[in-house]
Amino acid sequence: MLISVIGIIVVLGILIFVHESGHFIAAKIMGVRVEKFSMGFGPKLLAKRAGKTEYRLSLIPLGGYVKLAGEQMDEQKAAEPWEFFGKKPWRRAIILAAGPFMNFLLAWVIFSSVLYLGSPVYKAVIGEVKAGEPAQTAGLIPGDKVLFIDDKRIENWPGLAATIYQSPGEKLSFNIERDGRIINLDITPRIEDEIDPLKGKVSKGLIGILPDAEEIYYHREPLPAALIKGTGQTLTLTKMIYIGLWRMVSGKISVRHLGGPILIAQLTAQQIKIGLLPLLTFLALISVNLAVINLLPIPILDGGHLMFLAAEKIKGRPLSVKAQELAQMVGLYILVAIMLFATYNDIMRAFVK
């Protein structure tokens, strides 16, 4: 339990540090004075001043912030050149967008590193055949190694699973190695419907098999391929999250799928138990989620502030302090409502059977 709690704090700490470092670095580059860089909220535990910036570690480890000079607009006086509102809108936009950008960058680095360093892949060897499923009916047994499906060579379990998933209700010809003999079996995957974040309701094929946990090899990608595939994974995940959010808003998928801090804590604890690579991959997934959420056009989030800048560009002057404060109050209510609902979902999933 203690290891899980420490792991959750470390994971959140990494995500927050990376995000706030983006704002911090961009502010420094753009010539904006950074007054505070805090890991955590609430009363400070440790603090050290370097130059004009106070670096602090605060009591509540579930967040963090960067305080910029002049980040609250004052209509009574002109902003100083080293203050946030003393900079042109495009410079402020870079500072705001730098936090989410760093979370995207972290995910890309993790995905690419895992691909380059190597990740475990199950071989196409059957470990379990579920009773009453098409695989058992057709005569597939544990220990069988799948060589081909419909003349397509099967290299590993992901390839095997993908071929089956994409063939619901279609008869497939399996070429099997069993005890040194080659045999052929015809198996028709049963049809199961599910919700895909990108495509909505889809049908997939299942035959009721699981891999042999002991039949594993490590697959490594060359560095150029790892970087390219890491980019693809980051972009695909980002697209899936946006489409999933849109489908929730439009009512095409249930908002019961929304998860909150309890779910994140549970999943983090699970990944810690499984191993380092799954934990790193999960960290990348949460990092992309954090980036996407922060870019939503909700006042109080980075995306909301970027929306203010867009309005300023259109009007030719910043929104009034009163308008910004009102919008941020509404944004806060929206954010709290979403978090409360997500937490309610977490509780229902955890305790209601």
PAVO-42178 format. One record per residue (C-alpha): residue number from 1; residue in one letter; z, y, x. Coordinates in pm, whole numbers, padded with zeros to 5 digits. Layout:
REM residues N
+-----+---+--------+--------+--------+
|   k | r |      Z |      Y |      X |
+-----+---+--------+--------+--------+
| NUM | a |      Z |      Y |      X |
...
+-----+---+--------+--------+--------+
//
This chain:
REM residues 353
+-----+---+--------+--------+--------+
|   k | r |      Z |      Y |      X |
+-----+---+--------+--------+--------+
|   1 | m |  00000 |  00000 |  00000 |
|   2 | l |  00100 |  00243 |  00276 |
|   3 | i | -00223 |  00172 |  00469 |
|   4 | s | -00427 |  00240 |  00154 |
|   5 | v | -00250 |  00572 |  00092 |
|   6 | i | -00302 |  00678 |  00454 |
|   7 | g | -00666 |  00569 |  00433 |
|   8 | i | -00724 |  00774 |  00119 |
|   9 | i | -00571 |  01083 |  00281 |
|  10 | v | -00786 |  01031 |  00592 |
|  11 | v | -01106 |  00989 |  00386 |
|  12 | l | -01035 |  01302 |  00180 |
|  13 | g | -00935 |  01487 |  00496 |
|  14 | i | -01267 |  01405 |  00665 |
|  15 | l | -01469 |  01514 |  00362 |
|  16 | i | -01278 |  01839 |  00322 |
|  17 | f | -01281 |  01918 |  00695 |
|  18 | v | -01658 |  01866 |  00714 |
|  19 | h | -01720 |  02076 |  00403 |
|  20 | e | -01498 |  02367 |  00506 |
|  21 | s | -01629 |  02352 |  00864 |
|  22 | g | -01973 |  02425 |  00719 |
|  23 | h | -01847 |  02746 |  00560 |
|  24 | f | -01650 |  02831 |  00875 |
|  25 | i | -01939 |  02783 |  01120 |
|  26 | a | -02189 |  02966 |  00898 |
|  27 | a | -01947 |  03258 |  00852 |
|  28 | k | -01901 |  03287 |  01228 |
|  29 | i | -02277 |  03280 |  01286 |
|  30 | m | -02333 |  03543 |  01017 |
|  31 | g | -02068 |  03770 |  01164 |
|  32 | v | -01807 |  03736 |  00889 |
|  33 | r | -01444 |  03731 |  00997 |
|  34 | v | -01257 |  03411 |  00904 |
|  35 | e | -00894 |  03490 |  00830 |
|  36 | k | -00768 |  03136 |  00757 |
|  37 | f | -00888 |  02778 |  00797 |
|  38 | s | -00647 |  02548 |  00613 |
|  39 | m | -00637 |  02172 |  00581 |
|  40 | g | -00442 |  02118 |  00262 |
|  41 | f | -00297 |  02354 |  00003 |
|  42 | g |  00045 |  02503 | -00056 |
|  43 | p |  00312 |  02594 |  00201 |
|  44 | k |  00199 |  02571 |  00560 |
|  45 | l |  00351 |  02306 |  00785 |
|  46 | l |  00187 |  02407 |  01112 |
|  47 | a | -00010 |  02714 |  01208 |
|  48 | k | -00179 |  02852 |  01516 |
|  49 | r | -00368 |  03178 |  01552 |
|  50 | a | -00676 |  03198 |  01771 |
|  51 | g | -00852 |  03532 |  01774 |
|  52 | k | -00873 |  03668 |  01420 |
|  53 | t | -00832 |  03325 |  01255 |
|  54 | e | -00517 |  03138 |  01158 |
|  55 | y | -00561 |  02760 |  01163 |
|  56 | r | -00306 |  02585 |  00945 |
|  57 | l | -00201 |  02247 |  00818 |
|  58 | s | -00055 |  02275 |  00468 |
|  59 | l |  00177 |  02057 |  00263 |
|  60 | i | -00058 |  01915 | -00004 |
|  61 | p | -00328 |  01708 |  00171 |
|  62 | l | -00566 |  01693 | -00128 |
|  63 | g | -00791 |  01984 | -00040 |
|  64 | g | -00847 |  02270 |  00197 |
|  65 | y | -01005 |  02612 |  00218 |
|  66 | v | -01157 |  02881 |  00437 |
|  67 | k | -01049 |  03240 |  00363 |
|  68 | l | -01311 |  03495 |  00456 |
|  69 | a | -01244 |  03863 |  00509 |
|  70 | g | -01347 |  04065 |  00205 |
|  71 | e | -01448 |  03761 | -00001 |
|  72 | q | -01319 |  03940 | -00312 |
|  73 | m | -01543 |  04236 | -00396 |
|  74 | d | -01371 |  04575 | -00418 |
|  75 | e | -01566 |  04824 | -00630 |
|  76 | q | -01348 |  05112 | -00508 |
|  77 | k | -01464 |  05103 | -00146 |
|  78 | a | -01760 |  04999 |  00062 |
|  79 | a | -01730 |  04664 |  00234 |
|  80 | e | -01688 |  04656 |  00612 |
|  81 | p | -01971 |  04503 |  00823 |
|  82 | w | -01751 |  04206 |  00919 |
|  83 | e | -01655 |  04130 |  00556 |
|  84 | f | -01826 |  03879 |  00328 |
|  85 | f | -01953 |  04142 |  00084 |
|  86 | g | -02061 |  04357 |  00377 |
|  87 | k | -02344 |  04111 |  00444 |
|  88 | k | -02684 |  04088 |  00276 |
|  89 | p | -02718 |  03836 | -00011 |
|  90 | w | -02924 |  03589 |  00194 |
|  91 | r | -02653 |  03576 |  00461 |
|  92 | r | -02386 |  03515 |  00197 |
|  93 | a | -02604 |  03243 |  00044 |
|  94 | i | -02621 |  03062 |  00379 |
|  95 | i | -02241 |  03074 |  00411 |
|  96 | l | -02196 |  02935 |  00059 |
|  97 | a | -02457 |  02660 |  00097 |
|  98 | a | -02331 |  02551 |  00440 |
|  99 | g | -02038 |  02352 |  00296 |
| 100 | p | -02249 |  02121 |  00077 |
| 101 | f | -02512 |  02103 |  00353 |
| 102 | m | -02252 |  01962 |  00593 |
| 103 | n | -02158 |  01696 |  00338 |
| 104 | f | -02524 |  01594 |  00308 |
| 105 | l | -02544 |  01592 |  00689 |
| 106 | l | -02234 |  01371 |  00717 |
| 107 | a | -02387 |  01118 |  00474 |
| 108 | w | -02715 |  01115 |  00667 |
| 109 | v | -02533 |  01059 |  00998 |
| 110 | i | -02330 |  00771 |  00850 |
| 111 | f | -02626 |  00600 |  00683 |
| 112 | s | -02840 |  00634 |  00997 |
| 113 | s | -02559 |  00516 |  01226 |
| 114 | v | -02486 |  00207 |  01016 |
| 115 | l | -02855 |  00116 |  01016 |
| 116 | y | -02882 |  00168 |  01393 |
| 117 | l | -02557 | -00002 |  01495 |
| 118 | g | -02623 | -00295 |  01265 |
| 119 | s | -02487 | -00412 |  00934 |
| 120 | p | -02410 | -00762 |  00805 |
| 121 | v | -02677 | -00921 |  00585 |
| 122 | y | -02642 | -01242 |  00389 |
| 123 | k | -02900 | -01510 |  00461 |
| 124 | a | -03095 | -01652 |  00166 |
| 125 | v | -02857 | -01949 |  00142 |
| 126 | i | -02696 | -02043 | -00189 |
| 127 | g | -02316 | -02041 | -00183 |
| 128 | e | -02237 | -02085 | -00553 |
| 129 | v | -02433 | -02184 | -00862 |
| 130 | k | -02278 | -02070 | -01191 |
| 131 | a | -02247 | -02323 | -01472 |
| 132 | g | -02495 | -02290 | -01754 |
| 133 | e | -02719 | -02045 | -01571 |
| 134 | p | -03095 | -02096 | -01506 |
| 135 | a | -03034 | -02194 | -01141 |
| 136 | q | -02809 | -02486 | -01240 |
| 137 | t | -03045 | -02595 | -01516 |
| 138 | a | -03336 | -02602 | -01268 |
| 139 | g | -03139 | -02808 | -01013 |
| 140 | l | -03046 | -02550 | -00748 |
| 141 | i | -02729 | -02646 | -00556 |
| 142 | p | -02499 | -02484 | -00296 |
| 143 | g | -02641 | -02507 |  00055 |
| 144 | d | -03003 | -02467 | -00054 |
| 145 | k | -03198 | -02221 |  00160 |
| 146 | v | -03470 | -02023 | -00020 |
| 147 | l | -03785 | -01998 |  00194 |
| 148 | f | -04046 | -01866 | -00048 |
| 149 | i | -04072 | -01744 | -00405 |
| 150 | d | -04427 | -01753 | -00546 |
| 151 | d | -04567 | -01767 | -00190 |
| 152 | k | -04365 | -01458 | -00092 |
| 153 | r | -04152 | -01522 |  00217 |
| 154 | i | -03782 | -01456 |  00159 |
| 155 | e | -03611 | -01314 |  00469 |
| 156 | n | -03257 | -01258 |  00341 |
| 157 | w | -03035 | -01234 |  00033 |
| 158 | p | -03129 | -00871 | -00055 |
| 159 | g | -03494 | -00978 | -00062 |
| 160 | l | -03408 | -01282 | -00273 |
| 161 | a | -03201 | -01077 | -00519 |
| 162 | a | -03468 | -00805 | -00549 |
| 163 | t | -03740 | -01061 | -00628 |
| 164 | i | -03527 | -01219 | -00901 |
| 165 | y | -03414 | -00884 | -01045 |
| 166 | q | -03776 | -00769 | -01077 |
| 167 | s | -03886 | -01082 | -01266 |
| 168 | p | -03687 | -01103 | -01592 |
| 169 | g | -03821 | -01381 | -01812 |
| 170 | e | -04098 | -01477 | -01567 |
| 171 | k | -04125 | -01831 | -01428 |
| 172 | l | -04080 | -01826 | -01050 |
| 173 | s | -04171 | -02104 | -00806 |
| 174 | f | -03891 | -02151 | -00550 |
| 175 | n | -03966 | -02320 | -00216 |
| 176 | i | -03631 | -02465 | -00100 |
| 177 | e | -03503 | -02624 |  00222 |
| 178 | r | -03236 | -02887 |  00142 |
| 179 | d | -03092 | -03128 |  00400 |
| 180 | g | -03403 | -03097 |  00617 |
| 181 | r | -03639 | -03158 |  00322 |
| 182 | i | -03865 | -02908 |  00147 |
| 183 | i | -03860 | -02914 | -00231 |
| 184 | n | -04004 | -02692 | -00507 |
| 185 | l | -03823 | -02576 | -00818 |
| 186 | d | -03941 | -02363 | -01109 |
| 187 | i | -03676 | -02117 | -01233 |
| 188 | t | -03709 | -01856 | -01508 |
| 189 | p | -03456 | -01571 | -01468 |
| 190 | r | -03273 | -01482 | -01786 |
| 191 | i | -03305 | -01125 | -01909 |
| 192 | e | -03012 | -00885 | -01888 |
| 193 | d | -03030 | -00517 | -01988 |
| 194 | e | -02845 | -00247 | -01794 |
| 195 | i | -02844 |  00129 | -01749 |
| 196 | d | -03019 |  00257 | -01438 |
| 197 | p | -02934 |  00619 | -01341 |
| 198 | l | -03299 |  00686 | -01256 |
| 199 | k | -03483 |  00491 | -01527 |
| 200 | g | -03238 |  00464 | -01814 |
| 201 | k | -03225 |  00127 | -01992 |
| 202 | v | -03395 | -00145 | -01784 |
| 203 | s | -03415 | -00522 | -01787 |
| 204 | k | -03337 | -00731 | -01480 |
| 205 | g | -03360 | -01100 | -01405 |
| 206 | l | -03058 | -01318 | -01323 |
| 207 | i | -03033 | -01690 | -01242 |
| 208 | g | -02659 | -01723 | -01168 |
| 209 | i | -02626 | -01761 | -00791 |
| 210 | l | -02405 | -01614 | -00519 |
| 211 | p | -02462 | -01607 | -00141 |
| 212 | d | -02284 | -01824 |  00114 |
| 213 | a | -02023 | -01591 |  00265 |
| 214 | e | -02045 | -01774 |  00600 |
| 215 | e | -02423 | -01743 |  00634 |
| 216 | i | -02448 | -01389 |  00775 |
| 217 | y | -02645 | -01217 |  01050 |
| 218 | y | -02645 | -00859 |  01177 |
| 219 | h | -02957 | -00652 |  01129 |
| 220 | r | -03027 | -00342 |  01343 |
| 221 | e | -03295 | -00080 |  01296 |
| 222 | p | -03457 |  00105 |  01591 |
| 223 | l | -03325 |  00462 |  01617 |
| 224 | p | -03638 |  00636 |  01474 |
| 225 | a | -03648 |  00395 |  01180 |
| 226 | a | -03271 |  00433 |  01125 |
| 227 | l | -03302 |  00812 |  01110 |
| 228 | i | -03592 |  00795 |  00865 |
| 229 | k | -03427 |  00533 |  00644 |
| 230 | g | -03097 |  00724 |  00660 |
| 231 | t | -03281 |  01031 |  00529 |
| 232 | g | -03434 |  00822 |  00251 |
| 233 | q | -03098 |  00678 |  00149 |
| 234 | t | -02939 |  01024 |  00138 |
| 235 | l | -03223 |  01172 | -00070 |
| 236 | t | -03234 |  00874 | -00308 |
| 237 | l | -02858 |  00885 | -00364 |
| 238 | t | -02873 |  01261 | -00428 |
| 239 | k | -03153 |  01211 | -00682 |
| 240 | m | -02961 |  00933 | -00854 |
| 241 | i | -02647 |  01147 | -00888 |
| 242 | y | -02836 |  01444 | -01035 |
| 243 | i | -03025 |  01223 | -01280 |
| 244 | g | -02705 |  01041 | -01373 |
| 245 | l | -02529 |  01373 | -01443 |
| 246 | w | -02823 |  01493 | -01651 |
| 247 | r | -02825 |  01171 | -01853 |
| 248 | m | -02454 |  01216 | -01921 |
| 249 | v | -02504 |  01576 | -02034 |
| 250 | s | -02799 |  01480 | -02254 |
| 251 | g | -02608 |  01187 | -02405 |
| 252 | k | -02839 |  00914 | -02272 |
| 253 | i | -02553 |  00742 | -02092 |
| 254 | s | -02186 |  00744 | -02185 |
| 255 | v | -01949 |  00995 | -02023 |
| 256 | r | -01712 |  00699 | -01993 |
| 257 | h | -01893 |  00628 | -01665 |
| 258 | l | -01741 |  00947 | -01520 |
| 259 | g | -01479 |  00870 | -01257 |
| 260 | g | -01197 |  01082 | -01119 |
| 261 | p | -00934 |  01084 | -00843 |
| 262 | i | -00768 |  00757 | -00949 |
| 263 | l | -01099 |  00569 | -00935 |
| 264 | i | -01180 |  00722 | -00596 |
| 265 | a | -00837 |  00616 | -00467 |
| 266 | q | -00885 |  00261 | -00600 |
| 267 | l | -01233 |  00226 | -00451 |
| 268 | t | -01119 |  00371 | -00118 |
| 269 | a | -00836 |  00117 | -00101 |
| 270 | q | -01083 | -00164 | -00176 |
| 271 | q | -01321 | -00054 |  00100 |
| 272 | i | -01036 | -00029 |  00352 |
| 273 | k | -00952 | -00395 |  00282 |
| 274 | i | -01315 | -00507 |  00316 |
| 275 | g | -01386 | -00343 |  00652 |
| 276 | l | -01503 | -00042 |  00849 |
| 277 | l | -01875 | -00050 |  00761 |
| 278 | p | -01820 | -00064 |  00382 |
| 279 | l | -01563 |  00216 |  00418 |
| 280 | l | -01809 |  00433 |  00612 |
| 281 | t | -02081 |  00371 |  00354 |
| 282 | f | -01838 |  00461 |  00076 |
| 283 | l | -01745 |  00778 |  00267 |
| 284 | a | -02115 |  00873 |  00278 |
| 285 | l | -02149 |  00811 | -00096 |
| 286 | i | -01847 |  01031 | -00178 |
| 287 | s | -01973 |  01298 |  00063 |
| 288 | v | -02305 |  01323 | -00125 |
| 289 | n | -02117 |  01334 | -00457 |
| 290 | l | -01902 |  01619 | -00323 |
| 291 | a | -02211 |  01811 | -00210 |
| 292 | v | -02386 |  01765 | -00544 |
| 293 | i | -02082 |  01867 | -00748 |
| 294 | n | -02024 |  02176 | -00535 |
| 295 | l | -02384 |  02286 | -00593 |
| 296 | l | -02354 |  02268 | -00973 |
| 297 | p | -02396 |  02615 | -01130 |
| 298 | i | -02033 |  02633 | -01240 |
| 299 | p | -01848 |  02954 | -01152 |
| 300 | i | -01571 |  02886 | -00895 |
| 301 | l | -01786 |  02624 | -00718 |
| 302 | d | -02032 |  02706 | -00438 |
| 303 | g | -02319 |  02664 | -00684 |
| 304 | g | -02159 |  02917 | -00918 |
| 305 | h | -02133 |  03174 | -00638 |
| 306 | l | -02496 |  03110 | -00548 |
| 307 | m | -02574 |  03178 | -00914 |
| 308 | f | -02394 |  03515 | -00880 |
| 309 | l | -02613 |  03594 | -00579 |
| 310 | a | -02927 |  03507 | -00777 |
| 311 | a | -02814 |  03745 | -01052 |
| 312 | e | -02745 |  04011 | -00787 |
| 313 | k | -03097 |  03967 | -00648 |
| 314 | i | -03247 |  04008 | -00995 |
| 315 | k | -03031 |  04310 | -01092 |
| 316 | g | -03044 |  04475 | -00753 |
| 317 | r | -02665 |  04502 | -00740 |
| 318 | p | -02367 |  04263 | -00754 |
| 319 | l | -02213 |  04164 | -01085 |
| 320 | s | -01903 |  04366 | -01169 |
| 321 | v | -01565 |  04237 | -01055 |
| 322 | k | -01463 |  04195 | -01419 |
| 323 | a | -01773 |  03985 | -01497 |
| 324 | q | -01719 |  03765 | -01191 |
| 325 | e | -01350 |  03714 | -01267 |
| 326 | l | -01427 |  03622 | -01630 |
| 327 | a | -01700 |  03379 | -01522 |
| 328 | q | -01471 |  03218 | -01265 |
| 329 | m | -01196 |  03178 | -01524 |
| 330 | v | -01440 |  03000 | -01755 |
| 331 | g | -01559 |  02790 | -01462 |
| 332 | l | -01200 |  02695 | -01381 |
| 333 | y | -01140 |  02582 | -01739 |
| 334 | i | -01460 |  02374 | -01730 |
| 335 | l | -01364 |  02214 | -01399 |
| 336 | v | -01009 |  02134 | -01512 |
| 337 | a | -01142 |  01986 | -01838 |
| 338 | i | -01386 |  01763 | -01647 |
| 339 | m | -01114 |  01649 | -01406 |
| 340 | l | -00872 |  01574 | -01691 |
| 341 | f | -01136 |  01375 | -01878 |
| 342 | a | -01235 |  01185 | -01562 |
| 343 | t | -00868 |  01106 | -01496 |
| 344 | y | -00831 |  00987 | -01856 |
| 345 | n | -01127 |  00755 | -01800 |
| 346 | d | -00962 |  00625 | -01483 |
| 347 | i | -00639 |  00549 | -01669 |
| 348 | m | -00821 |  00374 | -01952 |
| 349 | r | -01015 |  00161 | -01703 |
| 350 | a | -00699 |  00075 | -01507 |
| 351 | f | -00450 |  00002 | -01784 |
| 352 | v | -00638 | -00067 | -02107 |
| 353 | k | -00791 | -00414 | -02122 |
+-----+---+--------+--------+--------+
//
